[in-house]
Amino acid sequence: MSGYYVGDPCYVIEDARWSDITFTKEYIPRIHTGGDFEGLEPKDFCSALYHQFWLDTGKTEGRMENINVKWEQGGETFTVEVHDSPGGDATWEFPDLTDDLGRKVSLDVDAGLLAIVPLGACAVTNPEYYGAIFNHYPDLEVWVDGEYRVELNGVTNDDGCFECEECGDRVHMFDMMGDGVGPCCYEGEEE
């Protein structure tokens, strides 16, 4: 099966293999300074993701971008490209973008991740119900220009940003001070 799913990987990875083993004694990511994961190979998706993140960056936490996880499904090994979803759980709407099935792109996020998953690595029969489908490898970028935005195939979604009513600067919804004013123009009450 060729093609790619774009969306939260939690919707297309088998539930029993998502994080079932992460917190059991079979695989606990015990990281030592200058050490490794004690030779244990991750057996669930979340462990594989954090293991690869640690191998790539040497960190156990932080923003994930372009983490390529090797994932076996149906006897084949695939590479899944994983990114943190800016701001965590959300729905990233792309009203000016359609996938290769002709549908407007809308990416729901539940696990706080966005990924490009080869269709052969999807454990569900209808991955198109959960995200976008593309025939060719898509281009996914998160935290565009350091802001809470997602870009897919050259189309940027920035629903989380608003224009400050005072100066017109772009301000993320988490930074708004109320009444449509951003921190750029907020004059706090004098004490």
Summary of the structure (lengths in Angstrom):
residues: 191
radius of gyration: 19.2
end to end distance: 65.0
largest distance: 66.6
contacts: 544
relative contact order: 0.18
helix: 17%
strand: 31%
